[in-house]
Amino acid sequence: MDKKIVRRFEEIVGPEDLDTSPEGAITHAYDATRLQHRPELILYPRSTEEVSQILTLCSRHAIPVCPRGAGSGFAGGSVPIRGGVALVMTRMNTILQIHTEDLLAVVQPGVVNGAFQERVEELGLFYPPDPGSMAFSTLGGNVATGAGGLRSLKYGTTRDYVLGLEAVLADGRVIRTGVRTLKSVVGYDLTRLLIGSEGTLAVITEMTLKLIPKPLMQRAALVTFRTPADAARTVSRIIASRIIPSTLEFMDSACMAAVDEHLHLGLAARDQACLLIEVDGSPEETEREIEKVEALCRTCGAEQTLVAQNRKEREGLWQARRTISQAINRMGLQKVNEDIAVPRSRIPEILEFLSRLAETRNLRILTFGHAGDGNLHVNILVPPENISKAHDAVKELFQEVLRLDGTLSAEHGIGLAKSPYLTMEVAPGSLELMRQIKKIFDPEGILNPGKIFAETP
């Protein structure tokens, strides 16, 4: 990059917030995928004004910009494949306001999800979106990818809690979208358009988030089953009984074994699947629902039921769910992680398909996820030299998911990893409209180029 431009960037952010070192480039070359490409320099803006000046300069000189939070994404969305600037938003990390009367908060994008949840819960409030990476993922990254989470079944995903945004366009202009009220039908909903746009339309610099009162009580249970089909049928029975758990998670036998090896929960070796179920609400409602859930599980063939009796036991059960990815990573194989979703009623079919796929292609496939809303994380494990086998299996998986009226990505996004498959789900007319929207927001194509669309328009 031209030294004059680098000096201008340094004038904007200061020398302490600019990094051109090889070590910095390596650190910001990848996300949770194994896809890698080094940026030419890294910038850490601390204000909207700095972001605006950076984008103005990048637009003038056609420099690619890859916005980035904690780099915990599973789709390659923050991999700077065209080089240029890695725009790291983690130093804009202030909770600007928590309004207890209006039940909203105003935050900068670098605020960590888990830390934000702890802060609002101290005030008796609740921010439900809880991706598995909540301990380190940033709220800006959550919004940019439209992140889901374990509580999506009852409470919805990130997009359901964003009231408004401040964002900077590719040419440096600052815009504000949305409102601070729960209702508004004034003009097009630009807020929802930016949510999940993965940094391809604008750089988010501030978010107004909806809060709700914190539930008074939670009860959790870990229930094992002899077969995945029994677990899947139990999911349908629970929902049909008019109980909507705050979480309803599935783990297959391979995930159970990996977690049990780490946490020593004593899960029965003969069982092939488990559900992690949590209900919340008033004390009376919560006790009534956990008892009903436990009884429903027994009628559906549950083998073992562990109901947490106190907060420590409950946190232990959640540790089992939140450590699955780490447990899988310790297996020493390359992981291809897909986040498909199908209608709840088709979960037994997709689980049966995955079993056949593993057998016919001689692959190790581990599956867990948010069974309550049909979102499953399919992990295909192979030695690095056999990665092509995994990608062949992914295409076959996606074909089956679409046949079952599902979607190729429920919460990770498209990014770079899924862009070759986008046309499998999105029709040509819709795809062309998306490209036109991208062109309007980013006419020079500098914002996160090469993402979502296989070719940048």
Buried (B, 14 or more C-beta within 10 A) or exposed (E): BEEEBBEBBBEBBEEEBBBBEEEBBEBBBBBBBBBEBBBBBBBBBBEBBBBBBBBBBBBEBEBBBBBBBBBBBBBBBBBBBBBBBBBBBBBBBEBEEBEEEBBBBBBBBBBBBBBBBEBBEEEEBBBBBBBBBBEBBBBBBBBBBBBBBBBBBBBBBBBEBBBBBBBBBBBBEBEEBBEEEEEEEEEEEBBBBBBBBBBBBBBBBBBBBBBEEBBEBBBBBBBBBBBBBBBBBBBBBBBEEEBBBBBBBBBBBBBBBBBBEBBEBEBBEEBBBBBBBBBBBEEEBBBBBBEBBBEBBEEBBBBBBBBBEEEEBBEBBBEBBBBBBEBBBEBEBBBBBBBBBBEBBBBBBBBEBBBEBBEEBEBBBBBBBBBBBBBBBBBBBBEEEEBEBBEEBBEEBBEBBBEBEBBBBBBBBBBBBBBEBBEEBBEEEEBEEBBEBBEEBBEBBBBBBBBBBBEBB
